[in-house]
Amino acid sequence: MIVPSIGIGSLGTSIGGLGTSIPSTGTAAAGATNSSGKSFGDALTNAIGSLENSQTTAAQSAQQLATGQATDPTTAITAVENASLSMDFASQIRNQLDTVASTLFQTQV
């Protein structure tokens, strides 16, 4: 039996594509947009929405498995594992952003 690969969904692609869009002049505005015209805030909103959807799907799958409604337990396990990986990834991104913000605030001009 081959286990299907688990992608990180739009969380990784929306945030990963932002690195090239912020101006290198050091004067990036809060509403900086990437090449597709979406702002950083839009990307974060979409990523959080995707994370919430994966959590909801995992909860529904686990409930169906617990009540005997699920016919394939691997689907439920995959949904729960996908939600777990997405949450871990989001947590790592938050930690990195926190570290960056702390570094910027401590930088003396």
Order of alpha helices (4+ residues) and beta strands (2+ residues): alpha-alpha-alpha
